[in-house]
Each structure stands twice: as C-alpha cells, then as structure tokens.
C-alpha cells in the first residue's frame, strides 16, 4: 500500500468519524434536558439505567462511522447513491429524535421518527448486505437492535405518560 493510498484511507475514515459525530453532537444538544425529562417519566421496569445511554451511544456512533468509512473506502460510493443517502438520512432522523423527545417533549413525534428510522436502517442493512458490504452491515446490527429497543421503549413511554403527548 502506497503512502498516498494510506493517506487517502486516513482521510476517508477521519472524515467519516467527523461526519457521524457531527450528528451525534446535534443529538447531544437536543438531549440537554434528558436527565430532567427522563426522570419525570413513568418508565417500564425493563427501561435501562440512564447512565448506560452515553456509553452505548458512543460505541454505536463509532461503529456507524467505521461502517461508513469502510463503505466509502472500498467502493466508489457515488455508484451507490441510495446507500449513501440512507447513511445520511438515518443520521438525520437519529439526531432529530433527541430534539423531538427531549427538547420539544413530543413523544408521539419522536415515536414516528424512530419508527421511520428503524425502517431506514433496516433498508440500509439489506442494501449493504446485498451489495457485498457485509462487514459494514455487520457493524450496523447492534445499532439496529438498539434503535429497535428504543422504539419499543418510546412506544411504552408514549402509552404510559399521556400527559406528555403534546396536544394529542
């Protein structure tokens, strides 16, 4: 591997990390009221401890960034515009969930958001796998499992906390 191609790989992976963590930062700002809001909700007994969320999300965002980096590094990603678009769209919806749930305190809108997010990530997994980016898909599976769980949790919160339905 030449120095030029090594440098190109470094740029691809570092820009992928920056891109993904840019969306993580947006989500983080939207979650500023999370401890206050989360502690005021009636949660199911299977809800995770709030101290777990930051650690899990750091690992998941890192995994998404590596998956994106591998996809960009091993392909001409412009030849796969749907996959590239799904990477961006799911990051946008992921960040938006925090704003809907914690900033706007609109659990129903957050539930719609995370439901659509699950569909997009599932489609992304299918496309990555079917187009030969199996390791990229493998790296995204924990993220899909976590957001599926988060969708169930959001639904449970929506059902158990009618006062937070924001006009519904």
N, C-alpha and C positions, 0 to 999 in steps of 0.2 A: 504494500500500500504506500503510495507516494505521500510526501508531506502535504501536497496540495489537496489530495483526497482526504487525508486525515483532518486537515483544517476545515474542509467542507463539511465533514461529519460533525465536527465540534460545533460549527455554526448551525447546522440543522438541529442538533439536539439542544443546544443552548437556547435557540430561538423558540423551539417547541416548549421548553420549560418556561421561558418568559411568557409566551402566549397563554399557556394554560394557567400559570399563576397570576396573570393579569386578571383573568376571570375569577380566580379564587379570591383575589383582593377585592373585587367588586362585590362578591358574595359576602365577604367578611364585613365590609362596610354596612351592607344591608342587614347583617346579623348583630349589629351593635347592641340592640335591645334584647338579644336572645336569652341571656340569663334571667332577666326580669319576666319576659313573656313566658318562657318555658316553665318556670317555677310556678306561674299562676294558673297553669292548665291542669285539667283533670286528665291524667295520663293512664294508659293501660298498664297493668302490672308487668308487662313484657317490654316496656319502654326502656331504652338504655340509659345509663347514668350520663348526665350531661358532660361530665369530664371526659368521656370517651370520644365525643364528636370531633374535637380538634385533631386528635391523633389519627383517627380513622380518615378524616378528610385529607390530611397531609399526605398520607400513604396513597390514597386514591388519586389525588391530583398528580402525584409523582408518577403513578402507574399510567394515567391517561397521557401525560406528557411523553413518557418513554414510548408508549404505543404510537402516538402521533409522530415522534421522531423516527421510529423505525419505518412507519408508513412513508414518511417524506424521504427518508434516506434510501429506501430500497425500491422506490418507484419514481416515475415521473408523475407526481401527484396530480398534475394538471390533466393527466389522462384518466383520472378517476374523480371527476368533479362532484359526484354525488357523495362519495366517501368524505372528501374534503369538506363539503357543505354540511354533512351530518356532524363531523367533529366540531365545527363552529356552532351550529345550531344547538347541539346538546349542551355545549358550554354556556351559551347564552341563556338557555332555559334553566340550567343548573343555578347560575348566578341569580336569575330572576326569582327563583323560588324563595330565596332568603329575603328578598325585598317584599314579596307578596306576603309571606308568612310572618316575618318579624317586624318589618318596617310599617307595612300597611295593615298588618294584623287581619288579613283577609285569607282565612284558612281555605275557603272554597276556591278562590282563585289559585292559591298555592296547590290545592289538590288537582285542579285541572292542569296546571303547569307540570306537576310531577308525573301525572298520567301520560301526558304527551311526551315528556322527557323519557319515560320508560319505553314508549313505542319507538322513539328515535334511536335510542341506544340499542334496542333490540335489532332494529333495521341495520344499524351500523355494525353490530356483531355479525349479522348474517352476511352483509356485503364484504366485510373484512375476511371472513372465513371463506366465502365462495370465490373471492378474487385472489386467493392464495396468500393472504396476510394473516395466517393462522396464529402466529405468535402475538400479533397486535390484538387480535380478538381475545386470545387467552388473557392478555394483560387487562382487558376491559371487563372480564367476567366478574371480578369482585366488586367493581363499580356498579355493574348492572344489578347484582344481588343486593347491594347496599341501597340503591335508589328504589328497588322493588320493595324492600323492607320499609324504607322511608315513605313510600306511597301508602303502604298499609297503615303505618303509624299516623300519617297525616289524615287518612280517612277516619281512623279511630278517634283522633283528636277532634275532627270536624263533627263526628257523631256525638261525642261526649261533652262538648263545650258549645252549646247552642248560643251562648252569649257572645262568642267571638265570630259569629257568622257574618258580620259586617253587612247588615241590612238584608240578609236572606231569610 
